[in-house]
Amino acid sequence: MKKAIGFTILIIFVGVGLYFYQKNESSLALNDRALNLRNASIAHTQNMPSSLRKPASVEPTTDVTKKDSSQKRQWIGAKDDIIQSGKIAMKNKPDNNWHDKLVSILSRGINSKTKIEVNHEKSVVLVNGNDAVNAEQVVVIFNADKERNSYRAMVNSQTGKVIRTWDHTIHENTRMPASLSGLPLTLESQD
Amino acid sequence: MKKLERIALKHLTAILAVSVFILSGCVPTTSSPKKRSSSGGSTTNSAASVPATKGRIFLDNPVELSGNAEYPTENNFNTLLNLTRDLVYLTDAQTLTNPCDPLGSGLYVVTTCYNALPDRLQPPLVNNTKKWAYDANGAEFAQVNAFGHKKKMLDQWFSDQSSYVSAYSLLPDTSLKKDSSLTEQYFSNYSFWFGSATTLVTWANCDFSDNAFFSPAETALCFGRDSIDSKLWFAQDPTIMYHELGHGLTKIMLNTRNKMEGAGVIPYSSALGYRSYDEGGMISEGIADWFSFYVNGRSHFAEWALGRYLKQSRPLRESDASHTAAVSEADDSRLAYPDFLFYDPNFPESPFEDIHYAGQIVSHFLVALTEDLKQECSISESAAKKLTAGILHEALAELGDLTSKGTKAGKKGYINLVDNSDWAYEWLRAYNPINMRKFAQAMARKTYQIAGPGNVTFTQCTSYSKDRLERLWDSYGMLLFKTYNLNGSSHFDPGTLGAPASPAAAMGHIGSALAVSAANRLRTVLVDKSSVKMDPTVGAPPAFVFDDRAQLRAVANNLRQTNGVILSEQLDADLGFNNGNGRISPGEFVGIALNLYNSSNSTISGVQIIASDWQHVNNDGKLCNNQGDSFPASEAEGAAPAGDASCNLSPIFDAAGSNPNSNLDPVCVVQLNEENATRWAQQDELLASMDGLTENDCLGDDPKSCFLRSPKGADVGWMSSIDGQKNWSDSLPKDANGSVNIGGHQAVFFEVSPWISPGTTFLCRLRVRFSNCNDCYHDANYSNDDFLDNDYAMGKPFKVIDLQFTVVD
């Protein structure tokens, strides 16, 4: 038993030692990476053609290859092509109120008894050619009195507008909307 | 040291005891079976009667088990259980949850793969003894039953798919394997499931009446209860659970290739069906019905959940006793398309338009194919089911492929246009959606390649002849294709993946498409697209308008909640401008159903009316009049110069699919009054001529649809069929009062800007096609090979129908 205790204590010491050693290494590595990024950034700015030095009012451009490491957005689209071309134009800027804006849009004209739930799944950047849009992937749920519908939606991170929806609920009871009563397109409406 | 060990042991015991105490107070425990009056038998399905990890589930639904179509819910359901036969392994967990390990190797495990809960946001049933035997009359039993049957079906599915995919993986790359939709990434990228860490939830006591649903966004199955008799839980019926889980597996199959690209590469999912009635939805229901046969081999399903009170259960093969006498398994008496689109076997005298009943054609076909493979390939029924499931998986994976490659060796544009998930999604949704023709052709192609003469290396079956295959499809009226389209539909040059020297040099026209033998087309009727037109009867209106405020509010709500259609903020939120006068007025949200007429002698079916943007304008903004409608008549009226190069198709989508939409223009154009003449133009020209209005006042972001637009999701209408020599409304089934039920799916919807002046005239160039069309898919210039995918951006695969109207106040 004494041997076992001694071995355990040894393992603990070795483990603690390794932890501090690796932490020190990580700090060094991080500093090196930061320094490299800064140098690259300076060189990049110096080499930047004047045509790319745009006023603030012009839509910002982003270098995909030097993405901010703190940014957790997933890039979706033909990213390889864009990295080759170097620059893309971000078409929007994330707004913290995108969620409220979305709910407001979804609520327009809706029955007051219908409750809307929006569950955030992930933040993305949708890349299309040289353009990119910050977007949020959400699950939208409509809880009504006698039915429930849901779908996924891609939402503009700035305006809260819905870009696309998919994964719509499949009902056994299709609850088709009530029959419509139409009127013939009248002669007055025809040319 | 021993003292230390004893102290440690004491502490450990104390911690465990406290944990158990806390847990037992926090979560529901196994409840004792509720006693209830019964008409016979005794409550014997007790925890004491089963070993740990096991429990009992119904072998089938109560109607089938009792032999009584009107089995009373007052009866004791425990008497339907067989204590030995119905004892099954369920889970080793203390809640109803299981991992999935499709290969059984421990390599690709989804840890919490599926579970069962009472309802959404409710805690799971906890059973510390893991003995899953409950009173069959109670809600807990319904949860166990749902879980057990989900396990049963998934076990069979994973076993079959693993076996099928493994067989393929043994093939050399140069053989059939290159034609397969599946690759080695099927397992490693968790394409076999909704996601590597996604749980398929079952809400077995779901709080909805007369309904069950699959929610792909929540990865959940809901099983409600009957509105007439609340003791009838849908989760008591295994067959409807197979159906709903079938919808889940359909989603997996459709998106197999999208997931094989890697997590998050394709942000969207493919689906079957985008309106309350369309042929994608009909195919989806038919496949889901077939899954009941896949598990239990029976010819009918949902006798309890849908049949007991609702009278909506459905047969799965022609020999089922519920069919009318006119239906049989003879070649000329199958449940053929489109004759049986409205057929409700429960009320055969009352035809009804609904995707579930129309889907019977698909379910019956799939059962017939399973039986035919069994017979022709001399294999067991279980092997035939596995083979059919494999063919189905191959076909759906290709059809739903948003990477555009379609098969392992496929290149960009093989299917669904380009590997730009935005445009691939749009092609699948609106431009060239999965209809009966597309489904039939893909299934036939995969059958030919896997079990027919197209297969020389895959040993599951090689003896299913091409003629037999074609005759089976024809007996269902679905030999709707003239070739198998073995060469795909890509418009790219095979070497450069750029524009080909000519359309003939495009990948989609190189090599053999493999022709169908015309002699095998006996029951299927193909009709020329010229047969569909506006009703020529004197005085007949070109369309019907739906603008009643209450109705359109209901439609808008339905479209928003089921299809994600969000109306422009330029319209009043409560549609206050909708006046119900049958005219198209400023500020309205209106539905328009074309008054289509079929001048042929045969029924046309799966009629699709498309109001999405398309290529009908040249690079200078002039309208191309070579799209089949000869509109506008002259340059003076706004037409592009004759022979204008940009009005002739060149590849409008590059291989990366970048910024292609500059070639696609909104469907509605406007008449401009200029001094002594009028001219047709796009709406941005009208905007430019209106003082005080800017693009911010438009209905959306595109000034070319500033004043009149069809929002995405409401821009495709479907009419199930139009009889020969009849118009659309006369072809619809009539109710007992002789009235027809007009559903929202039959119309396309438009937003009308409140800023548009009354008196303004618009013309919408709508594109129409149908599934049994002779010349909507087959390009006569290329031996009836399929049109290339980018052809669907133009007029030639469609009948272009112009609807002209003036906005009035």
Interface residues (C-beta under 8 A of the other chain):
Chain A: M1 K2 I5 Q74 I76 G77 A78 D81 I105 L106 R108 G109 I110 N111 T114 V124 L126 N128 G129 N130 D131 Q137 V139 V140 I141 F142 A144 K146 E147 R148 N149 S150 Y151 R152 A153 M154 K161 V162 R164 T165 W166 D167 H168 T169 I170 H171 E172 N173 T174 R175 M176 P177 A178 S179 L180 S181 G182 L183 P184 L185 T186 E188 S189 Q190 D191
Chain B: M1 F208 S209 D210 N211 A212 F213 F214 S215 P216 A217 E218 C222 I240 H243 E244 H247 K251 G264 V265 P267 Y268 S269 A271 G273 Y274 S276 Y277 S284 L306 D354 I355 H356 D419 N420 S421 D422 Y425 P541 P542 A543 F544 V545 F546 D547 D548 Q551 R553 A554 V555 A556 N557 N558 R560 Q561 T562 N563 G564 I566 L567 E569 A573 D574 L575 N581 G582 R583 I584 G591 I592 A593 N595 A656 G657 S658 N659 Q671 G713 N741 I742 G743 G744 H745 A747 T761 Q804 F805 T806 V807 V808
